[in-house]
Amino acid sequence: MENVIEGKIWKYGDDVNTDVIFPGKYTYTISDPSEMAKHALEDLDPDFAENVNAGDIIVGGSNWGNGSSREQAVTCLKEAGVGAIIAKSFARIYYRNCINNALPAITCPDLVDNVEEGDTIAVHLKDGVIRANDREFRFPAFPVSVVEIFNAGGLLPYTRERLARE
Amino acid sequence: MSNQTNGSSRSQTFVQKVLARGAGQEYAEIGEVVDVTPDRALSHDNSAAIRGYFESLGVTDVWDPEKLAITLDHAAPAPTVKHAENHSKIREFVKEQGISHFFEVGRGICHQVLSEEALILPGQIILGADSHTPHFGWMGAFGTGIGRSEMAATWAAGELWLRVPETIRVRLTGELSNGATSKDVALSLIGQFGADGALYKSVEFTGDGVSQFTVEDRMVLINMMAEFGAKNAYLEPDESVFDWLAARLAKRTGDSVESCRQRIEELVLYPDEDAEYDRTIDFDLSEIEPVVAKPHTVDNVVPLSEMEGTRVHQAYIGTCTNGRLSDIAAAAEVLRGKRISPNTRLMVVPASSEVLEQATDLGYTSDLVKAGAVISPPGCGACMGNHMGVLAPGEVCISSANRNFQGRMGTRDAEIYLANPAVVAASALAGYITNPENIKEEVEV
């Protein structure tokens, strides 16, 4: 996984739920990740999927990703090129799904209040630092077990490697 | 109501005890990460995708086919060929792996079916690839939702890491009155403390107010705790829970009710009296009134009277929250001998085949159909925008479900209000949001 993620911000509010990130009507009919990406954030921001660039960063408010356990709500953003999600807080299953898909989910309320849509920021994962608008914001470093999952490329490759070793 | 962990003098909450047991430990520290082997792993229509993930792991057999439970409920019967192919892949996998706890189209919604089949018991652990898996806390079990990758890893390895969460204790006192139900309790709690009020935490319900709740009331309250952000929820089980489950376990296994009851009582876990809580909330049930959650968040809760007169195009009774017999009975009570408004439509989706059978035997389905309702096969239906009752742009729905997110029922340009089933039925009758109290005087047809 890359240590520095630099990109443009897409900023959203509190309580952004999995239904607006990836609509329920597609959950059993779309299985191809690139197809999922075309519907990313469809019911919140219809412009997102068409205009997002690789490395762009989503900044959300509190309780980002509340609602369904559907992992497609993470997969679609990852496939769309999103480099990281920064929020005031994350819903529990969503947070786990991010880790399991090697998409950095960073809790940093201070940053959220001090950036605007369109700002370019740089996330330094190993150092736990975000550089934005000539300021530095700190976040707790990921635990070793999470870094291992990230480095393997997600929970599935991580589990595959683990099972092969046993 | 306290049973100390043997050999340990350290006090624990329910979730500490249950995760310690699942990890083969006597004690689990709050914040500790433990590897837990579940007693049951639940999935539904998403099992086809999980199967794909599982097979990518290079493993051929699931860790224990007896521990898996799969229902076809989210888009059942299949509304499109793609959905049918999805179901077909699941049936094939079920046969290949020898999974006996498989429930076909029509049996009902996973959380209801597994409860009815007593496939999870108090003090046990269930991991589910569905966000409403905390549901099983109604009986004093640990249930939590996980993603598809995690379920695939669990099928392969038979364990998953879980962090032992902090606990919020909710002490219920007083008695419900004036048409308020446990749905109104849940919505009021979420409305007061926010949709992230219990984020990452375990919620324990206790207090004198619990005993007035039927088994079905308990299911409603705990099911909604997913909307409170909770990792899991727990309602202190009592005799009514043990009786209900023992009869069902006996029916499924062929063992005597007495031996089933004994098994349940051996498994049950209660928090220690001096366990450590993040916070304690005292909730007086006598102050609760019927409420509605306005679009588009579950914590956007106001008194029902404030929304009186809001035009509704569709009324929806069903889902894992409020699609049970008592919910259908409440609707039938409101609608018997009357006719719903020509300006609205009413969808009733029983939570399971058992619910449908009982509702039919008791005459409720007849009451509802005569009033103009559409009865759908048991399942999740339109709750997540799959089929059978999705909304058109510009429409308003009042629903007994747990979520009113934008786009939830198929289009972002519709509005969903949440309320208890009697309020939903009364609103179908009137064509606008109203209290059942207000339509009692209407002329019968």
Chai-1 contact restraints between the chains, C-beta under 6 A:
chainA,res_idxA,chainB,res_idxB,connection_type,confidence,min_distance_angstrom,max_distance_angstrom,comment,restraint_id
A,D15,B,A195,contact,1.0,0.0,6.0,A-B,restraint_1
A,D15,B,T297,contact,1.0,0.0,6.0,A-B,restraint_2
A,N17,B,F405,contact,1.0,0.0,6.0,A-B,restraint_3
A,D19,B,F405,contact,1.0,0.0,6.0,A-B,restraint_4
A,D19,B,G407,contact,1.0,0.0,6.0,A-B,restraint_5
A,D19,B,R408,contact,1.0,0.0,6.0,A-B,restraint_6
A,V20,B,Q406,contact,1.0,0.0,6.0,A-B,restraint_7
A,V20,B,G407,contact,1.0,0.0,6.0,A-B,restraint_8
A,P23,B,G407,contact,1.0,0.0,6.0,A-B,restraint_9
A,G24,B,M384,contact,1.0,0.0,6.0,A-B,restraint_10
A,G24,B,G385,contact,1.0,0.0,6.0,A-B,restraint_11
A,K25,B,G385,contact,1.0,0.0,6.0,A-B,restraint_12
A,K25,B,G410,contact,1.0,0.0,6.0,A-B,restraint_13
A,Y28,B,D45,contact,1.0,0.0,6.0,A-B,restraint_14
A,Y28,B,A75,contact,1.0,0.0,6.0,A-B,restraint_15
A,Y28,B,H83,contact,1.0,0.0,6.0,A-B,restraint_16
A,Y28,B,N86,contact,1.0,0.0,6.0,A-B,restraint_17
A,T29,B,K82,contact,1.0,0.0,6.0,A-B,restraint_18
A,D43,B,Q406,contact,1.0,0.0,6.0,A-B,restraint_19
A,D43,B,G407,contact,1.0,0.0,6.0,A-B,restraint_20
A,D43,B,R412,contact,1.0,0.0,6.0,A-B,restraint_21
A,S62,B,D196,contact,1.0,0.0,6.0,A-B,restraint_22
A,N63,B,A195,contact,1.0,0.0,6.0,A-B,restraint_23
A,N63,B,D196,contact,1.0,0.0,6.0,A-B,restraint_24
A,S68,B,S131,contact,1.0,0.0,6.0,A-B,restraint_25
A,S69,B,A129,contact,1.0,0.0,6.0,A-B,restraint_26
A,S69,B,D130,contact,1.0,0.0,6.0,A-B,restraint_27
A,S69,B,S131,contact,1.0,0.0,6.0,A-B,restraint_28
A,S69,B,G145,contact,1.0,0.0,6.0,A-B,restraint_29
A,S69,B,G147,contact,1.0,0.0,6.0,A-B,restraint_30
A,E71,B,G147,contact,1.0,0.0,6.0,A-B,restraint_31
A,E71,B,R148,contact,1.0,0.0,6.0,A-B,restraint_32
A,R92,B,Y200,contact,1.0,0.0,6.0,A-B,restraint_33
A,R92,B,K231,contact,1.0,0.0,6.0,A-B,restraint_34
A,I93,B,G145,contact,1.0,0.0,6.0,A-B,restraint_35
A,N97,B,G147,contact,1.0,0.0,6.0,A-B,restraint_36
A,N100,B,S149,contact,1.0,0.0,6.0,A-B,restraint_37
A,L155,B,S149,contact,1.0,0.0,6.0,A-B,restraint_38
A,L155,B,A153,contact,1.0,0.0,6.0,A-B,restraint_39
A,L156,B,Y53,contact,1.0,0.0,6.0,A-B,restraint_40
A,L156,B,S149,contact,1.0,0.0,6.0,A-B,restraint_41
A,T159,B,L57,contact,1.0,0.0,6.0,A-B,restraint_42
A,T159,B,A153,contact,1.0,0.0,6.0,A-B,restraint_43
A,R160,B,L57,contact,1.0,0.0,6.0,A-B,restraint_44
A,R160,B,G58,contact,1.0,0.0,6.0,A-B,restraint_45
